[in-house]
Amino acid sequence: MLYDVAIIGTGPAGLAAALTLKLHNKEIVWFGSAAGSDKVGKSEKIANYPGVPMVSGAELNEKFRAQAEEMGLEMTEKKVTNIADLGDKYMLLADNEMFEARTVLLATGVAVAKGMENEDRLLGNGVSYCATCDGFLYKEKTVAVYCTDSRMEHDIKYLEEIAAKVYVYTNFGYSSDSPKVEILDKPIKKLDGAMKADSIELSDGRKIDVDGVFILRPSIAPTTLFSGLEIEGAHIVVDKNQETNYKGCYAAGDCTGRPYQIAKAVGEGNIAAHAIVERLGEMDKKEQ
Ligand SMILES: Cc1cc2nc3c(=O)[nH]c(=O)nc-3n(C[C@H](O)[C@H](O)[C@H](O)COP(=O)(O)OP(=O)(O)OC[C@H]3O[C@@H](n4cnc5c(N)ncnc54)[C@H](O)[C@@H]3O)c2cc1C
């Protein structure tokens, strides 16, 4: 199926765009967690979002979720790991499944973590962002997991079932009774290997031999997601219509820059949605 638009991210920016696009009857595939934004969820109190006075992040996330449900919006709980421009449409890879869309909206939030040394070079060669997609390659082997998203605990559990040995670093106090698991108290700093990842180096300099490494973060650096995307620092460069350097590919919210605020994310998601509707109209005219 060819969707009108693929939205990546179920935070405020993605939601604002999805609501408007739905009102315009567009065919949407919307990737991300059904629980919404982890960042919003972590906010103790939000006092500056109009119309919702002094609300906790968890409450606001619930309101966002309920509004999406009421509008009949569905989320595809998959992580997008790659986007390619095919000229008249985009191809997206999400948990090893391919999707096609005429336009794309990146509403991925800001990727705060810097990649590890050699991460980009070894990605796809012993380095994976998706345990459920690539875990089977490491049956009875030794893997390392670096996870900074507590919602991905099930991915670590899955690797524990499959692999012979699992070294785990998390920033949320993950524990396991499995004798296969060794919890690392220092983060992974560097990946090594000529053609394929074959060892990791921790921040204290300790080296461990592995067959594969799983890096499970809430978001992926924009240029890893979409090679050739113009960025400035950690942010995606957009014009006043939220369009990136790729025609038909838009970005909104924290991923386009500061201030990191819900109101800004919602505003940009709305602008992007209107620009997408216009672009789809132009594409329809050309195709007639
Ligand atoms: C502790 C804290 C307190 C805050 N307090 C406030 C406040 O009081 N007021 C305020 O206005 N703002 C506040 N903020 C900031 C606010 O939360 C952000 O500005 C807002 O959430 C940005 O929305 P977004 O949609 O751009 O991105 P996010 O909310 O980060 O959502 C992006 C979503 O995309 C998903 N995603 C990323 N990559 C992929 C992928 N490849 N495939 C599938 N899904 C993907 C992520 O998992 C995430 O769920 C706070 C933030 C924090 C951390």
The ligand as an SDF file (V2000), in Angstrom:
LIG
                    3D

 53 58  0  0  0  0  0  0  0  0999 V2000
   11.7990   16.3570   32.1440 C   0  0  0  0  0  0  0  0  0  0  0  0
   11.1970   17.1850   31.0350 C   0  0  0  0  0  0  0  0  0  0  0  0
   10.3250   18.2270   31.3490 C   0  0  0  0  0  0  0  0  0  0  0  0
    9.7550   18.9800   30.3330 C   0  0  0  0  0  0  0  0  0  0  0  0
    8.8820   19.9930   30.6690 N   0  0  0  0  0  0  0  0  0  0  0  0
    8.2810   20.7030   29.6950 C   0  0  0  0  0  0  0  0  0  0  0  0
    7.3160   21.7480   30.0300 C   0  0  0  0  0  0  0  0  0  0  0  0
    7.0200   21.9870   31.2070 O   0  0  0  0  0  0  0  0  0  0  0  0
    6.7540   22.4280   28.9920 N   0  0  0  0  0  0  0  0  0  0  0  0
    7.0480   22.1650   27.6800 C   0  0  0  0  0  0  0  0  0  0  0  0
    6.4760   22.7950   26.7990 O   0  0  0  0  0  0  0  0  0  0  0  0
    7.9630   21.2140   27.3510 N   0  0  0  0  0  0  0  0  0  0  0  0
    8.5910   20.4780   28.3110 C   0  0  0  0  0  0  0  0  0  0  0  0
    9.4980   19.5130   27.9890 N   0  0  0  0  0  0  0  0  0  0  0  0
    9.8790   19.3550   26.5560 C   0  0  0  0  0  0  0  0  0  0  0  0
    8.8400   18.5560   25.7440 C   0  0  0  0  0  0  0  0  0  0  0  0
    8.6220   17.3130   26.3610 O   0  0  0  0  0  0  0  0  0  0  0  0
    9.3420   18.3930   24.2990 C   0  0  0  0  0  0  0  0  0  0  0  0
    9.6210   19.6440   23.7500 O   0  0  0  0  0  0  0  0  0  0  0  0
    8.3060   17.6750   23.4410 C   0  0  0  0  0  0  0  0  0  0  0  0
    8.0130   16.3930   23.9530 O   0  0  0  0  0  0  0  0  0  0  0  0
    8.8070   17.5620   22.0030 C   0  0  0  0  0  0  0  0  0  0  0  0
    7.8590   16.8840   21.2440 O   0  0  0  0  0  0  0  0  0  0  0  0
    8.2920   16.0990   19.9100 P   0  0  0  0  0  0  0  0  0  0  0  0
    7.0290   15.5230   19.3790 O   0  0  0  0  0  0  0  0  0  0  0  0
    9.1070   16.9810   19.0460 O   0  0  0  0  0  0  0  0  0  0  0  0
    9.2930   14.9430   20.3760 O   0  0  0  0  0  0  0  0  0  0  0  0
    9.1760   13.8230   21.4930 P   0  0  0  0  0  0  0  0  0  0  0  0
    8.1940   14.1910   22.5210 O   0  0  0  0  0  0  0  0  0  0  0  0
   10.5690   13.5290   21.8970 O   0  0  0  0  0  0  0  0  0  0  0  0
    8.5690   12.5830   20.6970 O   0  0  0  0  0  0  0  0  0  0  0  0
    9.2730   11.9390   19.6780 C   0  0  0  0  0  0  0  0  0  0  0  0
    8.8040   10.4930   19.6130 C   0  0  0  0  0  0  0  0  0  0  0  0
    9.3140    9.8850   18.4360 O   0  0  0  0  0  0  0  0  0  0  0  0
    9.7200    8.5680   18.7340 C   0  0  0  0  0  0  0  0  0  0  0  0
   10.7080    8.1610   17.7530 N   0  0  0  0  0  0  0  0  0  0  0  0
   11.9400    8.7040   17.5800 C   0  0  0  0  0  0  0  0  0  0  0  0
   12.5880    8.0740   16.6040 N   0  0  0  0  0  0  0  0  0  0  0  0
   11.7520    7.1010   16.1370 C   0  0  0  0  0  0  0  0  0  0  0  0
   11.8770    6.1190   15.1250 C   0  0  0  0  0  0  0  0  0  0  0  0
   12.9820    6.0100   14.4040 N   0  0  0  0  0  0  0  0  0  0  0  0
   10.8250    5.2790   14.8900 N   0  0  0  0  0  0  0  0  0  0  0  0
    9.6800    5.3950   15.6360 C   0  0  0  0  0  0  0  0  0  0  0  0
    9.5100    6.3320   16.6290 N   0  0  0  0  0  0  0  0  0  0  0  0
   10.5460    7.1640   16.8610 C   0  0  0  0  0  0  0  0  0  0  0  0
   10.2940    8.6900   20.1450 C   0  0  0  0  0  0  0  0  0  0  0  0
   10.3840    7.4380   20.7700 O   0  0  0  0  0  0  0  0  0  0  0  0
    9.3080    9.6510   20.7920 C   0  0  0  0  0  0  0  0  0  0  0  0
    8.2240    8.9560   21.3670 O   0  0  0  0  0  0  0  0  0  0  0  0
   10.0750   18.7270   28.9690 C   0  0  0  0  0  0  0  0  0  0  0  0
   10.9470   17.6880   28.6490 C   0  0  0  0  0  0  0  0  0  0  0  0
   11.5130   16.9190   29.6630 C   0  0  0  0  0  0  0  0  0  0  0  0
   12.4510   15.7940   29.3000 C   0  0  0  0  0  0  0  0  0  0  0  0
  1  2  1  0
  2  3  1  0
  2 52  2  0
  3  4  2  0
  4  5  1  0
  4 50  1  0
  5  6  2  0
  6  7  1  0
  6 13  1  0
  7  8  2  0
  7  9  1  0
  9 10  1  0
 10 11  2  0
 10 12  1  0
 12 13  2  0
 13 14  1  0
 14 15  1  0
 14 50  1  0
 15 16  1  0
 16 17  1  0
 16 18  1  0
 18 19  1  0
 18 20  1  0
 20 21  1  0
 20 22  1  0
 22 23  1  0
 23 24  1  0
 24 25  2  0
 24 26  1  0
 24 27  1  0
 27 28  1  0
 28 29  2  0
 28 30  1  0
 28 31  1  0
 31 32  1  0
 32 33  1  0
 33 34  1  0
 33 48  1  0
 34 35  1  0
 35 36  1  0
 35 46  1  0
 36 37  1  0
 36 45  1  0
 37 38  2  0
 38 39  1  0
 39 40  1  0
 39 45  2  0
 40 41  1  0
 40 42  2  0
 42 43  1  0
 43 44  2  0
 44 45  1  0
 46 47  1  0
 46 48  1  0
 48 49  1  0
 50 51  2  0
 51 52  1  0
 52 53  1  0
M  END
$$$$
